[in-house]
Amino acid sequence: MRFPSAFLTCVFLLAASAASADSRVFIVANQADGYGIDQCLARGEKCGAHAARSYCQSRDFAQATAYRRVEPDEITGAIPTSVGGNCHHAGCNEFVAITCQR
């Protein structure tokens, strides 16, 4: 009688871990939009939640679980150092990490 309950417990734990494992972190350029959404995302404030969720949903994820500003040294060579070469305003080389979950 203990075997079936132990088996069911293992199946439940595996299913729960598989469901929570389907998340992805997107690194996006934090471009000023004139509305302040860029600063909401960079600071992780509540006002950026809708933009982060919309970004995730546009990539077939259900929700955004986190969003924050990323320091350039946190990105390992994926972004060229000359991104802001044609930029003429503050914040050209700022990036935001958005964590999306299914």
N, CA, C and O atoms as a GROMACS GRO file, in nm:
protein
  408
    1MET      N    1   0.083  -0.120   0.000
    1MET     CA    2   0.000   0.000   0.000
    1MET      C    3   0.087   0.126   0.000
    1MET      O    4   0.045   0.231  -0.049
    2ARG      N    5   0.208   0.117   0.055
    2ARG     CA    6   0.295   0.234   0.059
    2ARG      C    7   0.353   0.265  -0.078
    2ARG      O    8   0.379   0.381  -0.110
    3PHE      N    9   0.375   0.161  -0.160
    3PHE     CA   10   0.435   0.180  -0.291
    3PHE      C   11   0.351   0.271  -0.381
    3PHE      O   12   0.407   0.363  -0.440
    4PRO      N   13   0.220   0.248  -0.395
    4PRO     CA   14   0.140   0.336  -0.482
    4PRO      C   15   0.141   0.483  -0.436
    4PRO      O   16   0.146   0.574  -0.519
    5SER      N   17   0.134   0.505  -0.306
    5SER     CA   18   0.134   0.644  -0.259
    5SER      C   19   0.271   0.708  -0.281
    5SER      O   20   0.279   0.827  -0.314
    6ALA      N   21   0.378   0.633  -0.263
    6ALA     CA   22   0.512   0.687  -0.289
    6ALA      C   23   0.529   0.714  -0.438
    6ALA      O   24   0.588   0.815  -0.476
    7PHE      N   25   0.479   0.625  -0.520
    7PHE     CA   26   0.486   0.643  -0.665
    7PHE      C   27   0.409   0.768  -0.709
    7PHE      O   28   0.459   0.847  -0.790
    8LEU      N   29   0.290   0.785  -0.657
    8LEU     CA   30   0.209   0.902  -0.691
    8LEU      C   31   0.276   1.031  -0.645
    8LEU      O   32   0.269   1.133  -0.714
    9THR      N   33   0.339   1.027  -0.531
    9THR     CA   34   0.410   1.145  -0.480
    9THR      C   35   0.525   1.181  -0.574
    9THR      O   36   0.544   1.299  -0.605
   10CYS      N   37   0.600   1.082  -0.619
   10CYS     CA   38   0.711   1.107  -0.712
   10CYS      C   39   0.661   1.164  -0.844
   10CYS      O   40   0.721   1.257  -0.899
   11VAL      N   41   0.551   1.108  -0.895
   11VAL     CA   42   0.495   1.158  -1.021
   11VAL      C   43   0.450   1.302  -1.005
   11VAL      O   44   0.474   1.385  -1.093
   12PHE      N   45   0.387   1.334  -0.895
   12PHE     CA   46   0.341   1.471  -0.870
   12PHE      C   47   0.459   1.567  -0.863
   12PHE      O   48   0.454   1.676  -0.920
   13LEU      N   49   0.565   1.529  -0.793
   13LEU     CA   50   0.683   1.616  -0.781
   13LEU      C   51   0.751   1.636  -0.915
   13LEU      O   52   0.795   1.748  -0.946
   14LEU      N   53   0.761   1.532  -0.995
   14LEU     CA   54   0.820   1.547  -1.128
   14LEU      C   55   0.737   1.637  -1.217
   14LEU      O   56   0.791   1.719  -1.290
   15ALA      N   57   0.606   1.622  -1.211
   15ALA     CA   58   0.518   1.707  -1.292
   15ALA      C   59   0.527   1.853  -1.248
   15ALA      O   60   0.528   1.943  -1.332
   16ALA      N   61   0.534   1.876  -1.120
   16ALA     CA   62   0.544   2.013  -1.069
   16ALA      C   63   0.677   2.076  -1.108
   16ALA      O   64   0.680   2.194  -1.144
   17SER      N   65   0.786   2.002  -1.101
   17SER     CA   66   0.915   2.058  -1.136
   17SER      C   67   0.925   2.083  -1.286
   17SER      O   68   0.988   2.180  -1.327
   18ALA      N   69   0.864   1.999  -1.368
   18ALA     CA   70   0.866   2.020  -1.513
   18ALA      C   71   0.786   2.144  -1.551
   18ALA      O   72   0.825   2.218  -1.641
   19ALA      N   73   0.675   2.166  -1.484
   19ALA     CA   74   0.592   2.283  -1.514
   19ALA      C   75   0.662   2.411  -1.476
   19ALA      O   76   0.652   2.511  -1.547
   20SER      N   77   0.733   2.411  -1.365
   20SER     CA   78   0.800   2.534  -1.320
   20SER      C   79   0.930   2.558  -1.395
   20SER      O   80   0.984   2.668  -1.389
   21ALA      N   81   0.981   2.458  -1.463
   21ALA     CA   82   1.108   2.472  -1.533
   21ALA      C   83   1.095   2.543  -1.666
   21ALA      O   84   1.197   2.579  -1.726
   22ASP      N   85   0.976   2.565  -1.714
   22ASP     CA   86   0.957   2.625  -1.845
   22ASP      C   87   0.954   2.777  -1.834
   22ASP      O   88   0.849   2.840  -1.848
   23SER      N   89   1.070   2.833  -1.810
   23SER     CA   90   1.082   2.978  -1.806
   23SER      C   91   1.205   3.020  -1.885
   23SER      O   92   1.295   2.939  -1.909
   24ARG      N   93   1.207   3.145  -1.925
   24ARG     CA   94   1.318   3.196  -2.007
   24ARG      C   95   1.342   3.342  -1.973
   24ARG      O   96   1.249   3.417  -1.945
   25VAL      N   97   1.469   3.380  -1.975
   25VAL     CA   98   1.506   3.519  -1.949
   25VAL      C   99   1.542   3.584  -2.082
   25VAL      O  100   1.629   3.534  -2.155
   26PHE      N  101   1.476   3.693  -2.114
   26PHE     CA  102   1.503   3.770  -2.235
   26PHE      C  103   1.579   3.897  -2.197
   26PHE      O  104   1.541   3.966  -2.103
   27ILE      N  105   1.685   3.926  -2.268
   27ILE     CA  106   1.760   4.051  -2.249
   27ILE      C  107   1.721   4.143  -2.363
   27ILE      O  108   1.744   4.110  -2.479
   28VAL      N  109   1.661   4.257  -2.331
   28VAL     CA  110   1.616   4.350  -2.434
   28VAL      C  111   1.675   4.487  -2.408
   28VAL      O  112   1.703   4.525  -2.294
   29ALA      N  113   1.693   4.561  -2.516
   29ALA     CA  114   1.743   4.698  -2.505
   29ALA      C  115   1.638   4.784  -2.436
   29ALA      O  116   1.520   4.776  -2.468
   30ASN      N  117   1.682   4.864  -2.341
   30ASN     CA  118   1.591   4.950  -2.266
   30ASN      C  119   1.585   5.086  -2.333
   30ASN      O  120   1.656   5.179  -2.295
   31GLN      N  121   1.502   5.096  -2.433
   31GLN     CA  122   1.493   5.217  -2.513
   31GLN      C  123   1.389   5.312  -2.456
   31GLN      O  124   1.278   5.272  -2.422
   32ALA      N  125   1.428   5.438  -2.446
   32ALA     CA  126   1.336   5.540  -2.395
   32ALA      C  127   1.219   5.555  -2.491
   32ALA      O  128   1.237   5.564  -2.613
   33ASP      N  129   1.099   5.557  -2.436
   33ASP     CA  130   0.979   5.567  -2.518
   33ASP      C  131   0.904   5.698  -2.498
   33ASP      O  132   0.804   5.725  -2.565
   34GLY      N  133   0.952   5.779  -2.407
   34GLY     CA  134   0.886   5.906  -2.380
   34GLY      C  135   0.774   5.895  -2.278
   34GLY      O  136   0.722   5.997  -2.233
   35TYR      N  137   0.735   5.774  -2.242
   35TYR     CA  138   0.628   5.752  -2.146
   35TYR      C  139   0.679   5.704  -2.010
   35TYR      O  140   0.602   5.694  -1.915
   36GLY      N  141   0.808   5.674  -2.000
   36GLY     CA  142   0.866   5.629  -1.874
   36GLY      C  143   0.860   5.480  -1.851
   36GLY      O  144   0.902   5.431  -1.746
   37ILE      N  145   0.807   5.405  -1.948
   37ILE     CA  146   0.800   5.259  -1.932
   37ILE      C  147   0.939   5.200  -1.919
   37ILE      O  148   0.959   5.104  -1.844
   38ASP      N  149   1.036   5.257  -1.991
   38ASP     CA  150   1.173   5.207  -1.983
   38ASP      C  151   1.226   5.215  -1.840
   38ASP      O  152   1.294   5.123  -1.794
   39GLN      N  153   1.196   5.323  -1.770
   39GLN     CA  154   1.242   5.337  -1.632
   39GLN      C  155   1.166   5.246  -1.537
   39GLN      O  156   1.223   5.196  -1.440
   40CYS      N  157   1.037   5.222  -1.564
   40CYS     CA  158   0.960   5.127  -1.482
   40CYS      C  159   1.020   4.988  -1.491
   40CYS      O  160   1.034   4.920  -1.390
   41LEU      N  161   1.055   4.946  -1.612
   41LEU     CA  162   1.116   4.815  -1.630
   41LEU      C  163   1.253   4.808  -1.565
   41LEU      O  164   1.285   4.711  -1.496
   42ALA      N  165   1.334   4.910  -1.587
   42ALA     CA  166   1.471   4.909  -1.535
   42ALA      C  167   1.474   4.908  -1.383
   42ALA      O  168   1.562   4.847  -1.323
   43ARG      N  169   1.380   4.975  -1.321
   43ARG     CA  170   1.378   4.981  -1.175
   43ARG      C  171   1.299   4.867  -1.112
   43ARG      O  172   1.298   4.852  -0.990
   44GLY      N  173   1.232   4.787  -1.194
   44GLY     CA  174   1.152   4.676  -1.141
   44GLY      C  175   1.026   4.722  -1.071
   44GLY      O  176   0.971   4.651  -0.987
   45GLU      N  177   0.980   4.842  -1.106
   45GLU     CA  178   0.862   4.898  -1.040
   45GLU      C  179   0.734   4.838  -1.096
   45GLU      O  180   0.733   4.780  -1.205
   46LYS      N  181   0.628   4.851  -1.020
   46LYS     CA  182   0.499   4.793  -1.056
   46LYS      C  183   0.447   4.846  -1.190
   46LYS      O  184   0.376   4.775  -1.261
   47CYS      N  185   0.481   4.969  -1.223
   47CYS     CA  186   0.431   5.027  -1.348
   47CYS      C  187   0.487   4.956  -1.472
   47CYS      O  188   0.433   4.975  -1.581
   48GLY      N  189   0.591   4.876  -1.458
   48GLY     CA  190   0.647   4.803  -1.572
   48GLY      C  191   0.587   4.664  -1.589
   48GLY      O  192   0.620   4.595  -1.685
   49ALA      N  193   0.500   4.623  -1.497
   49ALA     CA  194   0.444   4.488  -1.501
   49ALA      C  195   0.366   4.460  -1.629
   49ALA      O  196   0.379   4.353  -1.688
   50HIS      N  197   0.285   4.555  -1.672
   50HIS     CA  198   0.204   4.534  -1.791
   50HIS      C  199   0.292   4.522  -1.916
   50HIS      O  200   0.267   4.437  -2.001
   51ALA      N  201   0.394   4.606  -1.926
   51ALA     CA  202   0.484   4.599  -2.041
   51ALA      C  203   0.560   4.467  -2.042
   51ALA      O  204   0.576   4.406  -2.148
   52ALA      N  205   0.606   4.422  -1.926
   52ALA     CA  206   0.678   4.295  -1.919
   52ALA      C  207   0.586   4.178  -1.954
   52ALA      O  208   0.626   4.088  -2.027
   53ARG      N  209   0.463   4.180  -1.902
   53ARG     CA  210   0.368   4.073  -1.933
   53ARG      C  211   0.334   4.072  -2.082
   53ARG      O  212   0.326   3.966  -2.143
   54SER      N  213   0.315   4.189  -2.140
   54SER     CA  214   0.286   4.197  -2.284
   54SER      C  215   0.403   4.144  -2.366
   54SER      O  216   0.383   4.077  -2.468
   55TYR      N  217   0.524   4.175  -2.323
   55TYR     CA  218   0.643   4.124  -2.393
   55TYR      C  219   0.643   3.971  -2.389
   55TYR      O  220   0.666   3.906  -2.491
   56CYS      N  221   0.617   3.913  -2.273
   56CYS     CA  222   0.615   3.767  -2.259
   56CYS      C  223   0.504   3.705  -2.342
   56CYS      O  224   0.525   3.603  -2.409
   57GLN      N  225   0.387   3.764  -2.337
   57GLN     CA  226   0.274   3.710  -2.412
   57GLN      C  227   0.299   3.716  -2.562
   57GLN      O  228   0.250   3.630  -2.636
   58SER      N  229   0.374   3.816  -2.609
   58SER     CA  230   0.405   3.824  -2.751
   58SER      C  231   0.500   3.714  -2.795
   58SER      O  232   0.517   3.690  -2.915
   59ARG      N  233   0.562   3.648  -2.699
   59ARG     CA  234   0.652   3.536  -2.727
   59ARG      C  235   0.594   3.403  -2.677
   59ARG      O  236   0.668   3.309  -2.648
   60ASP      N  237   0.463   3.398  -2.666
   60ASP     CA  238   0.388   3.277  -2.628
   60ASP      C  239   0.418   3.228  -2.487
   60ASP      O  240   0.416   3.107  -2.462
   61PHE      N  241   0.446   3.317  -2.396
   61PHE     CA  242   0.457   3.285  -2.254
   61PHE      C  243   0.336   3.346  -2.183
   61PHE      O  244   0.278   3.443  -2.231
   62ALA      N  245   0.300   3.288  -2.071
   62ALA     CA  246   0.179   3.332  -2.001
   62ALA      C  247   0.200   3.458  -1.918
   62ALA      O  248   0.113   3.544  -1.913
   63GLN      N  249   0.315   3.468  -1.854
   63GLN     CA  250   0.334   3.579  -1.760
   63GLN      C  251   0.481   3.616  -1.746
   63GLN      O  252   0.570   3.540  -1.783
   64ALA      N  253   0.503   3.734  -1.692
   64ALA     CA  254   0.637   3.779  -1.656
   64ALA      C  255   0.653   3.761  -1.506
   64ALA      O  256   0.573   3.813  -1.428
   65THR      N  257   0.754   3.688  -1.466
   65THR     CA  258   0.774   3.665  -1.323
   65THR      C  259   0.872   3.764  -1.262
   65THR      O  260   0.874   3.782  -1.141
   66ALA      N  261   0.954   3.828  -1.346
   66ALA     CA  262   1.050   3.927  -1.295
   66ALA      C  263   1.098   4.015  -1.410
   66ALA      O  264   1.094   3.975  -1.526
   67TYR      N  265   1.142   4.134  -1.377
   67TYR     CA  266   1.204   4.224  -1.474
   67TYR      C  267   1.292   4.320  -1.396
   67TYR      O  268   1.256   4.368  -1.288
   68ARG      N  269   1.409   4.349  -1.454
   68ARG     CA  270   1.506   4.437  -1.387
   68ARG      C  271   1.609   4.485  -1.486
   68ARG      O  272   1.622   4.430  -1.596
   69ARG      N  273   1.682   4.586  -1.448
   69ARG     CA  274   1.793   4.638  -1.528
   69ARG      C  275   1.910   4.541  -1.518
   69ARG      O  276   1.934   4.483  -1.413
   70VAL      N  277   1.980   4.524  -1.628
   70VAL     CA  278   2.097   4.435  -1.632
   70VAL      C  279   2.222   4.520  -1.652
   70VAL      O  280   2.226   4.605  -1.741
   71GLU      N  281   2.320   4.497  -1.570
   71GLU     CA  282   2.448   4.566  -1.586
   71GLU      C  283   2.521   4.508  -1.708
   71GLU      O  284   2.510   4.388  -1.734
   72PRO      N  285   2.595   4.589  -1.782
   72PRO     CA  286   2.664   4.539  -1.902
   72PRO      C  287   2.760   4.422  -1.873
   72PRO      O  288   2.778   4.336  -1.959
   73ASP      N  289   2.821   4.419  -1.756
   73ASP     CA  290   2.914   4.309  -1.727
   73ASP      C  291   2.843   4.178  -1.693
   73ASP      O  292   2.908   4.075  -1.678
   74GLU      N  293   2.709   4.181  -1.680
   74GLU     CA  294   2.632   4.059  -1.659
   74GLU      C  295   2.605   3.985  -1.790
   74GLU      O  296   2.569   3.867  -1.789
   75ILE      N  297   2.621   4.054  -1.901
   75ILE     CA  298   2.595   3.996  -2.032
   75ILE      C  299   2.728   3.950  -2.089
   75ILE      O  300   2.822   4.029  -2.102
   76THR      N  301   2.736   3.824  -2.123
   76THR     CA  302   2.864   3.767  -2.163
   76THR      C  303   2.885   3.769  -2.314
   76THR      O  304   2.868   3.667  -2.381
   77GLY      N  305   2.921   3.883  -2.368
   77GLY     CA  306   2.959   3.893  -2.508
   77GLY      C  307   2.848   3.883  -2.609
   77GLY      O  308   2.875   3.884  -2.729
   78ALA      N  309   2.726   3.873  -2.567
   78ALA     CA  310   2.615   3.859  -2.661
   78ALA      C  311   2.577   3.993  -2.723
   78ALA      O  312   2.519   3.997  -2.831
   79ILE      N  313   2.609   4.100  -2.656
   79ILE     CA  314   2.573   4.234  -2.703
   79ILE      C  315   2.702   4.307  -2.741
   79ILE      O  316   2.793   4.316  -2.658
   80PRO      N  317   2.713   4.358  -2.863
   80PRO     CA  318   2.834   4.432  -2.901
   80PRO      C  319   2.851   4.558  -2.816
   80PRO      O  320   2.752   4.619  -2.774
   81THR      N  321   2.974   4.595  -2.789
   81THR     CA  322   3.000   4.713  -2.706
   81THR      C  323   2.967   4.842  -2.779
   81THR      O  324   2.957   4.947  -2.714
   82SER      N  325   2.951   4.840  -2.909
   82SER     CA  326   2.924   4.961  -2.986
   82SER      C  327   2.776   4.981  -3.015
   82SER      O  328   2.740   5.045  -3.114
   83VAL      N  329   2.689   4.926  -2.931
   83VAL     CA  330   2.544   4.938  -2.953
   83VAL      C  331   2.502   5.084  -2.955
   83VAL      O  332   2.418   5.123  -3.037
   84GLY      N  333   2.556   5.164  -2.867
   84GLY     CA  334   2.514   5.303  -2.857
   84GLY      C  335   2.589   5.397  -2.948
   84GLY      O  336   2.590   5.517  -2.923
   85GLY      N  337   2.653   5.348  -3.052
   85GLY     CA  338   2.732   5.433  -3.141
   85GLY      C  339   2.650   5.542  -3.207
   85GLY      O  340   2.702   5.652  -3.226
   86ASN      N  341   2.528   5.516  -3.243
   86ASN     CA  342   2.442   5.615  -3.309
   86ASN      C  343   2.342   5.677  -3.214
   86ASN      O  344   2.249   5.746  -3.257
   87CYS      N  345   2.359   5.653  -3.088
   87CYS     CA  346   2.264   5.702  -2.988
   87CYS      C  347   2.305   5.841  -2.940
   87CYS      O  348   2.423   5.868  -2.916
   88HIS      N  349   2.206   5.928  -2.926
   88HIS     CA  350   2.234   6.065  -2.883
   88HIS      C  351   2.153   6.105  -2.761
   88HIS      O  352   2.126   6.223  -2.741
   89HIS      N  353   2.115   6.007  -2.677
   89HIS     CA  354   2.043   6.038  -2.553
   89HIS      C  355   2.092   5.946  -2.443
   89HIS      O  356   2.161   5.847  -2.470
   90ALA      N  357   2.058   5.977  -2.319
   90ALA     CA  358   2.102   5.896  -2.205
   90ALA      C  359   2.036   5.759  -2.207
   90ALA      O  360   1.923   5.744  -2.254
   91GLY      N  361   2.107   5.662  -2.157
   91GLY     CA  362   2.050   5.527  -2.144
   91GLY      C  363   2.060   5.441  -2.267
   91GLY      O  364   1.987   5.343  -2.280
   92CYS      N  365   2.149   5.473  -2.358
   92CYS     CA  366   2.159   5.396  -2.482
   92CYS      C  367   2.209   5.254  -2.460
   92CYS      O  368   2.165   5.162  -2.529
   93ASN      N  369   2.298   5.236  -2.367
   93ASN     CA  370   2.354   5.104  -2.344
   93ASN      C  371   2.292   5.035  -2.224
   93ASN      O  372   2.360   4.958  -2.156
   94GLU      N  373   2.166   5.061  -2.197
   94GLU     CA  374   2.097   4.996  -2.087
   94GLU      C  375   2.013   4.881  -2.140
   94GLU      O  376   1.952   4.889  -2.247
   95PHE      N  377   2.012   4.772  -2.063
   95PHE     CA  378   1.936   4.654  -2.101
   95PHE      C  379   1.852   4.608  -1.983
   95PHE      O  380   1.886   4.631  -1.867
   96VAL      N  381   1.742   4.542  -2.016
   96VAL     CA  382   1.649   4.492  -1.916
   96VAL      C  383   1.636   4.341  -1.933
   96VAL      O  384   1.626   4.292  -2.046
   97ALA      N  385   1.636   4.268  -1.821
   97ALA     CA  386   1.611   4.125  -1.824
   97ALA      C  387   1.465   4.103  -1.784
   97ALA      O  388   1.421   4.148  -1.678
   98ILE      N  389   1.391   4.033  -1.869
   98ILE     CA  390   1.252   3.999  -1.842
   98ILE      C  391   1.244   3.846  -1.833
   98ILE      O  392   1.276   3.777  -1.929
   99THR      N  393   1.201   3.796  -1.720
   99THR     CA  394   1.185   3.651  -1.702
   99THR      C  395   1.040   3.615  -1.729
   99THR      O  396   0.948   3.662  -1.662
  100CYS      N  397   1.022   3.528  -1.831
  100CYS     CA  398   0.889   3.486  -1.872
  100CYS      C  399   0.867   3.340  -1.834
  100CYS      O  400   0.960   3.260  -1.834
  101GLN      N  401   0.742   3.307  -1.802
  101GLN     CA  402   0.708   3.171  -1.762
  101GLN      C  403   0.581   3.126  -1.833
  101GLN      O  404   0.489   3.206  -1.852
  102ARG      N  405   0.577   3.000  -1.871
  102ARG     CA  406   0.458   2.944  -1.939
  102ARG      C  407   0.353   2.907  -1.838
  102ARG      O  408   0.246   2.858  -1.876
   0.00000   0.00000   0.00000
